[in-house]
Amino acid sequence: MVDPITDCATYNFTVKVYPSGQLYIACDPLDGNLGIAGDGVFGFDLPEGITTERATDIARFLNDHLICITYTTL
């Protein structure tokens, strides 16, 4: 049996815009990306029609309340 391995990284959440105009929240690594991400980045797509103000509120909430993002290999 292999022990689980957990990787942890901290991120800053910012509102960004796809070329289509749809808003999303980007996860910008602060101290290195999770290994599972490789050279990629994480993001959260937001519902169509969400306002910039509401998206910013969500990003602020994530920054204020999440310590880190983790990934566990089982």
mmCIF file of the N, C-alpha and C atoms, coordinates in Angstrom:
data_MODEL
# 
_entry.id   MODEL 
# 
loop_
_atom_site.group_PDB 
_atom_site.id 
_atom_site.type_symbol 
_atom_site.label_atom_id 
_atom_site.label_alt_id 
_atom_site.label_comp_id 
_atom_site.label_asym_id 
_atom_site.label_entity_id 
_atom_site.label_seq_id 
_atom_site.pdbx_PDB_ins_code 
_atom_site.Cartn_x 
_atom_site.Cartn_y 
_atom_site.Cartn_z 
_atom_site.occupancy 
_atom_site.B_iso_or_equiv 
_atom_site.pdbx_formal_charge 
_atom_site.auth_seq_id 
_atom_site.auth_comp_id 
_atom_site.auth_asym_id 
_atom_site.auth_atom_id 
_atom_site.pdbx_PDB_model_num 
ATOM 1   N N  . MET A 1 1  ? 0.841   -1.181 0.000   1.00 0.00 ? 1  MET A N  1 
ATOM 2   C CA . MET A 1 1  ? 0.000   0.000  0.000   1.00 0.00 ? 1  MET A CA 1 
ATOM 3   C C  . MET A 1 1  ? 0.884   1.243  0.000   1.00 0.00 ? 1  MET A C  1 
ATOM 4   N N  . VAL A 1 2  ? 0.522   2.210  -0.815  1.00 0.00 ? 2  VAL A N  1 
ATOM 5   C CA . VAL A 1 2  ? 1.275   3.451  -0.925  1.00 0.00 ? 2  VAL A CA 1 
ATOM 6   C C  . VAL A 1 2  ? 0.594   4.528  -0.091  1.00 0.00 ? 2  VAL A C  1 
ATOM 7   N N  . ASP A 1 3  ? 1.392   5.261  0.669   1.00 0.00 ? 3  ASP A N  1 
ATOM 8   C CA . ASP A 1 3  ? 0.834   6.360  1.448   1.00 0.00 ? 3  ASP A CA 1 
ATOM 9   C C  . ASP A 1 3  ? 0.442   7.503  0.520   1.00 0.00 ? 3  ASP A C  1 
ATOM 10  N N  . PRO A 1 4  ? -0.694  8.162  0.798   1.00 0.00 ? 4  PRO A N  1 
ATOM 11  C CA . PRO A 1 4  ? -1.085  9.323  -0.009  1.00 0.00 ? 4  PRO A CA 1 
ATOM 12  C C  . PRO A 1 4  ? -0.043  10.433 0.103   1.00 0.00 ? 4  PRO A C  1 
ATOM 13  N N  . ILE A 1 5  ? 0.129   11.151 -0.984  1.00 0.00 ? 5  ILE A N  1 
ATOM 14  C CA . ILE A 1 5  ? 1.043   12.294 -1.011  1.00 0.00 ? 5  ILE A CA 1 
ATOM 15  C C  . ILE A 1 5  ? 0.223   13.523 -1.372  1.00 0.00 ? 5  ILE A C  1 
ATOM 16  N N  . THR A 1 6  ? 0.312   14.549 -0.530  1.00 0.00 ? 6  THR A N  1 
ATOM 17  C CA . THR A 1 6  ? -0.435  15.773 -0.777  1.00 0.00 ? 6  THR A CA 1 
ATOM 18  C C  . THR A 1 6  ? 0.518   16.906 -1.111  1.00 0.00 ? 6  THR A C  1 
ATOM 19  N N  . ASP A 1 7  ? 0.224   17.578 -2.207  1.00 0.00 ? 7  ASP A N  1 
ATOM 20  C CA . ASP A 1 7  ? 0.975   18.754 -2.654  1.00 0.00 ? 7  ASP A CA 1 
ATOM 21  C C  . ASP A 1 7  ? 0.092   19.967 -2.386  1.00 0.00 ? 7  ASP A C  1 
ATOM 22  N N  . CYS A 1 8  ? 0.691   21.058 -1.935  1.00 0.00 ? 8  CYS A N  1 
ATOM 23  C CA . CYS A 1 8  ? -0.065  22.259 -1.578  1.00 0.00 ? 8  CYS A CA 1 
ATOM 24  C C  . CYS A 1 8  ? 0.617   23.483 -2.170  1.00 0.00 ? 8  CYS A C  1 
ATOM 25  N N  . ALA A 1 9  ? -0.177  24.429 -2.675  1.00 0.00 ? 9  ALA A N  1 
ATOM 26  C CA . ALA A 1 9  ? 0.368   25.690 -3.192  1.00 0.00 ? 9  ALA A CA 1 
ATOM 27  C C  . ALA A 1 9  ? -0.633  26.807 -2.915  1.00 0.00 ? 9  ALA A C  1 
ATOM 28  N N  . THR A 1 10 ? -0.104  28.003 -2.740  1.00 0.00 ? 10 THR A N  1 
ATOM 29  C CA . THR A 1 10 ? -0.969  29.163 -2.501  1.00 0.00 ? 10 THR A CA 1 
ATOM 30  C C  . THR A 1 10 ? -1.150  29.947 -3.792  1.00 0.00 ? 10 THR A C  1 
ATOM 31  N N  . TYR A 1 11 ? -2.331  30.516 -3.929  1.00 0.00 ? 11 TYR A N  1 
ATOM 32  C CA . TYR A 1 11 ? -2.703  31.218 -5.152  1.00 0.00 ? 11 TYR A CA 1 
ATOM 33  C C  . TYR A 1 11 ? -3.361  32.557 -4.839  1.00 0.00 ? 11 TYR A C  1 
ATOM 34  N N  . ASN A 1 12 ? -3.235  33.465 -5.778  1.00 0.00 ? 12 ASN A N  1 
ATOM 35  C CA . ASN A 1 12 ? -3.991  34.710 -5.758  1.00 0.00 ? 12 ASN A CA 1 
ATOM 36  C C  . ASN A 1 12 ? -5.064  34.565 -6.831  1.00 0.00 ? 12 ASN A C  1 
ATOM 37  N N  . PHE A 1 13 ? -6.294  34.889 -6.484  1.00 0.00 ? 13 PHE A N  1 
ATOM 38  C CA . PHE A 1 13 ? -7.419  34.746 -7.397  1.00 0.00 ? 13 PHE A CA 1 
ATOM 39  C C  . PHE A 1 13 ? -7.753  36.110 -8.000  1.00 0.00 ? 13 PHE A C  1 
ATOM 40  N N  . THR A 1 14 ? -7.742  36.186 -9.332  1.00 0.00 ? 14 THR A N  1 
ATOM 41  C CA . THR A 1 14 ? -8.021  37.443 -10.017 1.00 0.00 ? 14 THR A CA 1 
ATOM 42  C C  . THR A 1 14 ? -9.048  37.217 -11.122 1.00 0.00 ? 14 THR A C  1 
ATOM 43  N N  . VAL A 1 15 ? -9.833  38.255 -11.373 1.00 0.00 ? 15 VAL A N  1 
ATOM 44  C CA . VAL A 1 15 ? -10.836 38.197 -12.426 1.00 0.00 ? 15 VAL A CA 1 
ATOM 45  C C  . VAL A 1 15 ? -10.167 38.514 -13.760 1.00 0.00 ? 15 VAL A C  1 
ATOM 46  N N  . LYS A 1 16 ? -10.411 37.659 -14.739 1.00 0.00 ? 16 LYS A N  1 
ATOM 47  C CA . LYS A 1 16 ? -9.887  37.867 -16.091 1.00 0.00 ? 16 LYS A CA 1 
ATOM 48  C C  . LYS A 1 16 ? -11.009 37.634 -17.090 1.00 0.00 ? 16 LYS A C  1 
ATOM 49  N N  . VAL A 1 17 ? -10.737 37.977 -18.349 1.00 0.00 ? 17 VAL A N  1 
ATOM 50  C CA . VAL A 1 17 ? -11.768 37.905 -19.385 1.00 0.00 ? 17 VAL A CA 1 
ATOM 51  C C  . VAL A 1 17 ? -11.259 37.090 -20.568 1.00 0.00 ? 17 VAL A C  1 
ATOM 52  N N  . TYR A 1 18 ? -12.059 36.091 -20.977 1.00 0.00 ? 18 TYR A N  1 
ATOM 53  C CA . TYR A 1 18 ? -11.767 35.351 -22.201 1.00 0.00 ? 18 TYR A CA 1 
ATOM 54  C C  . TYR A 1 18 ? -11.974 36.281 -23.399 1.00 0.00 ? 18 TYR A C  1 
ATOM 55  N N  . PRO A 1 19 ? -11.366 35.957 -24.543 1.00 0.00 ? 19 PRO A N  1 
ATOM 56  C CA . PRO A 1 19 ? -11.610 36.756 -25.758 1.00 0.00 ? 19 PRO A CA 1 
ATOM 57  C C  . PRO A 1 19 ? -13.102 36.891 -26.093 1.00 0.00 ? 19 PRO A C  1 
ATOM 58  N N  . SER A 1 20 ? -13.902 35.914 -25.689 1.00 0.00 ? 20 SER A N  1 
ATOM 59  C CA . SER A 1 20 ? -15.349 35.952 -25.946 1.00 0.00 ? 20 SER A CA 1 
ATOM 60  C C  . SER A 1 20 ? -16.065 36.986 -25.085 1.00 0.00 ? 20 SER A C  1 
ATOM 61  N N  . GLY A 1 21 ? -15.347 37.491 -24.059 1.00 0.00 ? 21 GLY A N  1 
ATOM 62  C CA . GLY A 1 21 ? -15.959 38.449 -23.137 1.00 0.00 ? 21 GLY A CA 1 
ATOM 63  C C  . GLY A 1 21 ? -16.437 37.818 -21.841 1.00 0.00 ? 21 GLY A C  1 
ATOM 64  N N  . GLN A 1 22 ? -16.439 36.482 -21.758 1.00 0.00 ? 22 GLN A N  1 
ATOM 65  C CA . GLN A 1 22 ? -16.866 35.799 -20.533 1.00 0.00 ? 22 GLN A CA 1 
ATOM 66  C C  . GLN A 1 22 ? -15.808 35.963 -19.447 1.00 0.00 ? 22 GLN A C  1 
ATOM 67  N N  . LEU A 1 23 ? -16.269 36.235 -18.235 1.00 0.00 ? 23 LEU A N  1 
ATOM 68  C CA . LEU A 1 23 ? -15.363 36.393 -17.093 1.00 0.00 ? 23 LEU A CA 1 
ATOM 69  C C  . LEU A 1 23 ? -15.004 35.039 -16.500 1.00 0.00 ? 23 LEU A C  1 
ATOM 70  N N  . TYR A 1 24 ? -13.799 34.972 -15.955 1.00 0.00 ? 24 TYR A N  1 
ATOM 71  C CA . TYR A 1 24 ? -13.380 33.789 -15.206 1.00 0.00 ? 24 TYR A CA 1 
ATOM 72  C C  . TYR A 1 24 ? -12.437 34.234 -14.103 1.00 0.00 ? 24 TYR A C  1 
ATOM 73  N N  . ILE A 1 25 ? -12.206 33.359 -13.147 1.00 0.00 ? 25 ILE A N  1 
ATOM 74  C CA . ILE A 1 25 ? -11.260 33.643 -12.067 1.00 0.00 ? 25 ILE A CA 1 
ATOM 75  C C  . ILE A 1 25 ? -10.016 32.815 -12.313 1.00 0.00 ? 25 ILE A C  1 
ATOM 76  N N  . ALA A 1 26 ? -8.895  33.506 -12.462 1.00 0.00 ? 26 ALA A N  1 
ATOM 77  C CA . ALA A 1 26 ? -7.607  32.858 -12.668 1.00 0.00 ? 26 ALA A CA 1 
ATOM 78  C C  . ALA A 1 26 ? -6.951  32.593 -11.319 1.00 0.00 ? 26 ALA A C  1 
ATOM 79  N N  . CYS A 1 27 ? -6.273  31.472 -11.228 1.00 0.00 ? 27 CYS A N  1 
ATOM 80  C CA . CYS A 1 27 ? -5.518  31.106 -10.027 1.00 0.00 ? 27 CYS A CA 1 
ATOM 81  C C  . CYS A 1 27 ? -4.041  31.343 -10.342 1.00 0.00 ? 27 CYS A C  1 
ATOM 82  N N  . ASP A 1 28 ? -3.514  32.454 -9.859  1.00 0.00 ? 28 ASP A N  1 
ATOM 83  C CA . ASP A 1 28 ? -2.118  32.818 -10.112 1.00 0.00 ? 28 ASP A CA 1 
ATOM 84  C C  . ASP A 1 28 ? -1.258  32.322 -8.955  1.00 0.00 ? 28 ASP A C  1 
ATOM 85  N N  . PRO A 1 29 ? -0.310  31.397 -9.219  1.00 0.00 ? 29 PRO A N  1 
ATOM 86  C CA . PRO A 1 29 ? 0.490   30.833 -8.136  1.00 0.00 ? 29 PRO A CA 1 
ATOM 87  C C  . PRO A 1 29 ? 1.393   31.891 -7.489  1.00 0.00 ? 29 PRO A C  1 
ATOM 88  N N  . LEU A 1 30 ? 1.453   31.839 -6.158  1.00 0.00 ? 30 LEU A N  1 
ATOM 89  C CA . LEU A 1 30 ? 2.294   32.779 -5.410  1.00 0.00 ? 30 LEU A CA 1 
ATOM 90  C C  . LEU A 1 30 ? 3.656   32.195 -5.071  1.00 0.00 ? 30 LEU A C  1 
ATOM 91  N N  . ASP A 1 31 ? 3.714   30.891 -4.830  1.00 0.00 ? 31 ASP A N  1 
ATOM 92  C CA . ASP A 1 31 ? 4.975   30.281 -4.394  1.00 0.00 ? 31 ASP A CA 1 
ATOM 93  C C  . ASP A 1 31 ? 5.269   29.000 -5.159  1.00 0.00 ? 31 ASP A C  1 
ATOM 94  N N  . GLY A 1 32 ? 4.860   28.947 -6.400  1.00 0.00 ? 32 GLY A N  1 
ATOM 95  C CA . GLY A 1 32 ? 5.053   27.745 -7.208  1.00 0.00 ? 32 GLY A CA 1 
ATOM 96  C C  . GLY A 1 32 ? 3.736   27.045 -7.427  1.00 0.00 ? 32 GLY A C  1 
ATOM 97  N N  . ASN A 1 33 ? 3.576   26.462 -8.598  1.00 0.00 ? 33 ASN A N  1 
ATOM 98  C CA . ASN A 1 33 ? 2.342   25.802 -8.986  1.00 0.00 ? 33 ASN A CA 1 
ATOM 99  C C  . ASN A 1 33 ? 2.300   24.388 -8.434  1.00 0.00 ? 33 ASN A C  1 
ATOM 100 N N  . LEU A 1 34 ? 1.115   23.827 -8.298  1.00 0.00 ? 34 LEU A N  1 
ATOM 101 C CA . LEU A 1 34 ? 0.999   22.419 -7.953  1.00 0.00 ? 34 LEU A CA 1 
ATOM 102 C C  . LEU A 1 34 ? 1.619   21.595 -9.074  1.00 0.00 ? 34 LEU A C  1 
ATOM 103 N N  . GLY A 1 35 ? 2.311   20.532 -8.718  1.00 0.00 ? 35 GLY A N  1 
ATOM 104 C CA . GLY A 1 35 ? 2.961   19.695 -9.708  1.00 0.00 ? 35 GLY A CA 1 
ATOM 105 C C  . GLY A 1 35 ? 1.999   19.148 -10.753 1.00 0.00 ? 35 GLY A C  1 
ATOM 106 N N  . ILE A 1 36 ? 0.777   18.853 -10.357 1.00 0.00 ? 36 ILE A N  1 
ATOM 107 C CA . ILE A 1 36 ? -0.223  18.309 -11.266 1.00 0.00 ? 36 ILE A CA 1 
ATOM 108 C C  . ILE A 1 36 ? -0.538  19.281 -12.403 1.00 0.00 ? 36 ILE A C  1 
ATOM 109 N N  . ALA A 1 37 ? -0.319  20.574 -12.185 1.00 0.00 ? 37 ALA A N  1 
ATOM 110 C CA . ALA A 1 37 ? -0.637  21.591 -13.192 1.00 0.00 ? 37 ALA A CA 1 
ATOM 111 C C  . ALA A 1 37 ? 0.410   21.651 -14.295 1.00 0.00 ? 37 ALA A C  1 
ATOM 112 N N  . GLY A 1 38 ? 1.606   21.124 -14.032 1.00 0.00 ? 38 GLY A N  1 
ATOM 113 C CA . GLY A 1 38 ? 2.671   21.207 -15.026 1.00 0.00 ? 38 GLY A CA 1 
ATOM 114 C C  . GLY A 1 38 ? 2.918   22.659 -15.403 1.00 0.00 ? 38 GLY A C  1 
ATOM 115 N N  . ASP A 1 39 ? 2.896   22.950 -16.700 1.00 0.00 ? 39 ASP A N  1 
ATOM 116 C CA . ASP A 1 39 ? 3.089   24.327 -17.170 1.00 0.00 ? 39 ASP A CA 1 
ATOM 117 C C  . ASP A 1 39 ? 1.765   25.063 -17.327 1.00 0.00 ? 39 ASP A C  1 
ATOM 118 N N  . GLY A 1 40 ? 0.660   24.431 -16.939 1.00 0.00 ? 40 GLY A N  1 
ATOM 119 C CA . GLY A 1 40 ? -0.661  25.033 -17.093 1.00 0.00 ? 40 GLY A CA 1 
ATOM 120 C C  . GLY A 1 40 ? -1.066  25.863 -15.887 1.00 0.00 ? 40 GLY A C  1 
ATOM 121 N N  . VAL A 1 41 ? -2.264  26.369 -15.961 1.00 0.00 ? 41 VAL A N  1 
ATOM 122 C CA . VAL A 1 41 ? -2.825  27.166 -14.867 1.00 0.00 ? 41 VAL A CA 1 
ATOM 123 C C  . VAL A 1 41 ? -4.237  26.689 -14.561 1.00 0.00 ? 41 VAL A C  1 
ATOM 124 N N  . PHE A 1 42 ? -4.689  26.967 -13.358 1.00 0.00 ? 42 PHE A N  1 
ATOM 125 C CA . PHE A 1 42 ? -6.053  26.647 -12.951 1.00 0.00 ? 42 PHE A CA 1 
ATOM 126 C C  . PHE A 1 42 ? -6.924  27.887 -13.095 1.00 0.00 ? 42 PHE A C  1 
ATOM 127 N N  . GLY A 1 43 ? -8.200  27.670 -13.293 1.00 0.00 ? 43 GLY A N  1 
ATOM 128 C CA . GLY A 1 43 ? -9.145  28.775 -13.358 1.00 0.00 ? 43 GLY A CA 1 
ATOM 129 C C  . GLY A 1 43 ? -10.551 28.279 -13.100 1.00 0.00 ? 43 GLY A C  1 
ATOM 130 N N  . PHE A 1 44 ? -11.426 29.207 -12.790 1.00 0.00 ? 44 PHE A N  1 
ATOM 131 C CA . PHE A 1 44 ? -12.834 28.904 -12.552 1.00 0.00 ? 44 PHE A CA 1 
ATOM 132 C C  . PHE A 1 44 ? -13.676 29.699 -13.537 1.00 0.00 ? 44 PHE A C  1 
ATOM 133 N N  . ASP A 1 45 ? -14.425 29.000 -14.391 1.00 0.00 ? 45 ASP A N  1 
ATOM 134 C CA . ASP A 1 45 ? -15.352 29.679 -15.291 1.00 0.00 ? 45 ASP A CA 1 
ATOM 135 C C  . ASP A 1 45 ? -16.564 30.137 -14.489 1.00 0.00 ? 45 ASP A C  1 
ATOM 136 N N  . LEU A 1 46 ? -17.022 31.329 -14.783 1.00 0.00 ? 46 LEU A N  1 
ATOM 137 C CA . LEU A 1 46 ? -18.168 31.905 -14.087 1.00 0.00 ? 46 LEU A CA 1 
ATOM 138 C C  . LEU A 1 46 ? -19.391 31.880 -15.005 1.00 0.00 ? 46 LEU A C  1 
ATOM 139 N N  . PRO A 1 47 ? -20.580 31.930 -14.413 1.00 0.00 ? 47 PRO A N  1 
ATOM 140 C CA . PRO A 1 47 ? -21.795 31.876 -15.234 1.00 0.00 ? 47 PRO A CA 1 
ATOM 141 C C  . PRO A 1 47 ? -21.873 33.045 -16.219 1.00 0.00 ? 47 PRO A C  1 
ATOM 142 N N  . GLU A 1 48 ? -22.423 32.767 -17.377 1.00 0.00 ? 48 GLU A N  1 
ATOM 143 C CA . GLU A 1 48 ? -22.619 33.802 -18.376 1.00 0.00 ? 48 GLU A CA 1 
ATOM 144 C C  . GLU A 1 48 ? -23.501 34.909 -17.789 1.00 0.00 ? 48 GLU A C  1 
ATOM 145 N N  . GLY A 1 49 ? -23.123 36.145 -18.037 1.00 0.00 ? 49 GLY A N  1 
ATOM 146 C CA . GLY A 1 49 ? -23.910 37.278 -17.572 1.00 0.00 ? 49 GLY A CA 1 
ATOM 147 C C  . GLY A 1 49 ? -23.517 37.812 -16.199 1.00 0.00 ? 49 GLY A C  1 
ATOM 148 N N  . ILE A 1 50 ? -22.587 37.134 -15.515 1.00 0.00 ? 50 ILE A N  1 
ATOM 149 C CA . ILE A 1 50 ? -22.153 37.627 -14.207 1.00 0.00 ? 50 ILE A CA 1 
ATOM 150 C C  . ILE A 1 50 ? -21.491 38.989 -14.378 1.00 0.00 ? 50 ILE A C  1 
ATOM 151 N N  . THR A 1 51 ? -21.696 39.861 -13.428 1.00 0.00 ? 51 THR A N  1 
ATOM 152 C CA . THR A 1 51 ? -21.107 41.200 -13.519 1.00 0.00 ? 51 THR A CA 1 
ATOM 153 C C  . THR A 1 51 ? -19.658 41.174 -13.037 1.00 0.00 ? 51 THR A C  1 
ATOM 154 N N  . THR A 1 52 ? -18.898 42.147 -13.483 1.00 0.00 ? 52 THR A N  1 
ATOM 155 C CA . THR A 1 52 ? -17.512 42.283 -13.029 1.00 0.00 ? 52 THR A CA 1 
ATOM 156 C C  . THR A 1 52 ? -17.470 42.491 -11.522 1.00 0.00 ? 52 THR A C  1 
ATOM 157 N N  . GLU A 1 53 ? -18.415 43.258 -11.000 1.00 0.00 ? 53 GLU A N  1 
ATOM 158 C CA . GLU A 1 53 ? -18.465 43.514 -9.555  1.00 0.00 ? 53 GLU A CA 1 
ATOM 159 C C  . GLU A 1 53 ? -18.671 42.211 -8.779  1.00 0.00 ? 53 GLU A C  1 
ATOM 160 N N  . ARG A 1 54 ? -19.595 41.390 -9.225  1.00 0.00 ? 54 ARG A N  1 
ATOM 161 C CA . ARG A 1 54 ? -19.862 40.114 -8.539  1.00 0.00 ? 54 ARG A CA 1 
ATOM 162 C C  . ARG A 1 54 ? -18.667 39.173 -8.670  1.00 0.00 ? 54 ARG A C  1 
ATOM 163 N N  . ALA A 1 55 ? -18.056 39.112 -9.847  1.00 0.00 ? 55 ALA A N  1 
ATOM 164 C CA . ALA A 1 55 ? -16.880 38.268 -10.044 1.00 0.00 ? 55 ALA A CA 1 
ATOM 165 C C  . ALA A 1 55 ? -15.744 38.710 -9.121  1.00 0.00 ? 55 ALA A C  1 
ATOM 166 N N  . THR A 1 56 ? -15.581 40.013 -8.976  1.00 0.00 ? 56 THR A N  1 
ATOM 167 C CA . THR A 1 56 ? -14.545 40.549 -8.086  1.00 0.00 ? 56 THR A CA 1 
ATOM 168 C C  . THR A 1 56 ? -14.846 40.187 -6.637  1.00 0.00 ? 56 THR A C  1 
ATOM 169 N N  . ASP A 1 57 ? -16.113 40.232 -6.248  1.00 0.00 ? 57 ASP A N  1 
ATOM 170 C CA . ASP A 1 57 ? -16.506 39.813 -4.894  1.00 0.00 ? 57 ASP A CA 1 
ATOM 171 C C  . ASP A 1 57 ? -16.136 38.355 -4.650  1.00 0.00 ? 57 ASP A C  1 
ATOM 172 N N  . ILE A 1 58 ? -16.371 37.500 -5.635  1.00 0.00 ? 58 ILE A N  1 
ATOM 173 C CA . ILE A 1 58 ? -16.047 36.078 -5.499  1.00 0.00 ? 58 ILE A CA 1 
ATOM 174 C C  . ILE A 1 58 ? -14.539 35.882 -5.370  1.00 0.00 ? 58 ILE A C  1 
ATOM 175 N N  . ALA A 1 59 ? -13.763 36.561 -6.210  1.00 0.00 ? 59 ALA A N  1 
ATOM 176 C CA . ALA A 1 59 ? -12.304 36.460 -6.137  1.00 0.00 ? 59 ALA A CA 1 
ATOM 177 C C  . ALA A 1 59 ? -11.802 36.946 -4.776  1.00 0.00 ? 59 ALA A C  1 
ATOM 178 N N  . ARG A 1 60 ? -12.364 38.034 -4.293  1.00 0.00 ? 60 ARG A N  1 
ATOM 179 C CA . ARG A 1 60 ? -11.969 38.566 -2.981  1.00 0.00 ? 60 ARG A CA 1 
ATOM 180 C C  . ARG A 1 60 ? -12.283 37.556 -1.875  1.00 0.00 ? 60 ARG A C  1 
ATOM 181 N N  . PHE A 1 61 ? -13.461 36.930 -1.949  1.00 0.00 ? 61 PHE A N  1 
ATOM 182 C CA . PHE A 1 61 ? -13.834 35.913 -0.970  1.00 0.00 ? 61 PHE A CA 1 
ATOM 183 C C  . PHE A 1 61 ? -12.827 34.761 -0.975  1.00 0.00 ? 61 PHE A C  1 
ATOM 184 N N  . LEU A 1 62 ? -12.467 34.276 -2.162  1.00 0.00 ? 62 LEU A N  1 
ATOM 185 C CA . LEU A 1 62 ? -11.490 33.186 -2.254  1.00 0.00 ? 62 LEU A CA 1 
ATOM 186 C C  . LEU A 1 62 ? -10.149 33.598 -1.658  1.00 0.00 ? 62 LEU A C  1 
ATOM 187 N N  . ASN A 1 63 ? -9.682  34.804 -1.968  1.00 0.00 ? 63 ASN A N  1 
ATOM 188 C CA . ASN A 1 63 ? -8.409  35.290 -1.423  1.00 0.00 ? 63 ASN A CA 1 
ATOM 189 C C  . ASN A 1 63 ? -8.456  35.414 0.099   1.00 0.00 ? 63 ASN A C  1 
ATOM 190 N N  . ASP A 1 64 ? -9.604  35.808 0.626   1.00 0.00 ? 64 ASP A N  1 
ATOM 191 C CA . ASP A 1 64 ? -9.739  36.016 2.071   1.00 0.00 ? 64 ASP A CA 1 
ATOM 192 C C  . ASP A 1 64 ? -9.912  34.722 2.855   1.00 0.00 ? 64 ASP A C  1 
ATOM 193 N N  . HIS A 1 65 ? -10.436 33.664 2.204   1.00 0.00 ? 65 HIS A N  1 
ATOM 194 C CA . HIS A 1 65 ? -10.844 32.481 2.964   1.00 0.00 ? 65 HIS A CA 1 
ATOM 195 C C  . HIS A 1 65 ? -10.152 31.171 2.593   1.00 0.00 ? 65 HIS A C  1 
ATOM 196 N N  . LEU A 1 66 ? -9.429  31.125 1.500   1.00 0.00 ? 66 LEU A N  1 
ATOM 197 C CA . LEU A 1 66 ? -8.710  29.897 1.154   1.00 0.00 ? 66 LEU A CA 1 
ATOM 198 C C  . LEU A 1 66 ? -7.239  30.037 1.529   1.00 0.00 ? 66 LEU A C  1 
ATOM 199 N N  . ILE A 1 67 ? -6.710  29.043 2.195   1.00 0.00 ? 67 ILE A N  1 
ATOM 200 C CA . ILE A 1 67 ? -5.303  29.057 2.587   1.00 0.00 ? 67 ILE A CA 1 
ATOM 201 C C  . ILE A 1 67 ? -4.431  28.559 1.440   1.00 0.00 ? 67 ILE A C  1 
ATOM 202 N N  . CYS A 1 68 ? -4.858  27.468 0.818   1.00 0.00 ? 68 CYS A N  1 
ATOM 203 C CA . CYS A 1 68 ? -4.097  26.915 -0.298  1.00 0.00 ? 68 CYS A CA 1 
ATOM 204 C C  . CYS A 1 68 ? -4.979  25.960 -1.077  1.00 0.00 ? 68 CYS A C  1 
ATOM 205 N N  . ILE A 1 69 ? -4.489  25.538 -2.230  1.00 0.00 ? 69 ILE A N  1 
ATOM 206 C CA . ILE A 1 69 ? -5.124  24.493 -3.020  1.00 0.00 ? 69 ILE A CA 1 
ATOM 207 C C  . ILE A 1 69 ? -4.250  23.260 -2.871  1.00 0.00 ? 69 ILE A C  1 
ATOM 208 N N  . THR A 1 70 ? -4.880  22.121 -2.640  1.00 0.00 ? 70 THR A N  1 
ATOM 209 C CA . THR A 1 70 ? -4.118  20.893 -2.483  1.00 0.00 ? 70 THR A CA 1 
ATOM 210 C C  . THR A 1 70 ? -4.524  19.860 -3.527  1.00 0.00 ? 70 THR A C  1 
ATOM 211 N N  . TYR A 1 71 ? -3.609  18.944 -3.785  1.00 0.00 ? 71 TYR A N  1 
ATOM 212 C CA . TYR A 1 71 ? -3.867  17.803 -4.640  1.00 0.00 ? 71 TYR A CA 1 
ATOM 213 C C  . TYR A 1 71 ? -3.228  16.596 -3.964  1.00 0.00 ? 71 TYR A C  1 
ATOM 214 N N  . THR A 1 72 ? -4.012  15.528 -3.787  1.00 0.00 ? 72 THR A N  1 
ATOM 215 C CA . THR A 1 72 ? -3.508  14.330 -3.109  1.00 0.00 ? 72 THR A CA 1 
ATOM 216 C C  . THR A 1 72 ? -3.481  13.158 -4.086  1.00 0.00 ? 72 THR A C  1 
ATOM 217 N N  . THR A 1 73 ? -2.319  12.542 -4.201  1.00 0.00 ? 73 THR A N  1 
ATOM 218 C CA . THR A 1 73 ? -2.152  11.324 -4.981  1.00 0.00 ? 73 THR A CA 1 
ATOM 219 C C  . THR A 1 73 ? -2.412  10.155 -4.052  1.00 0.00 ? 73 THR A C  1 
ATOM 220 N N  . LEU A 1 74 ? -3.334  9.306  -4.436  1.00 0.00 ? 74 LEU A N  1 
ATOM 221 C CA . LEU A 1 74 ? -3.683  8.148  -3.572  1.00 0.00 ? 74 LEU A CA 1 
ATOM 222 C C  . LEU A 1 74 ? -2.933  6.915  -3.973  1.00 0.00 ? 74 LEU A C  1 
# 
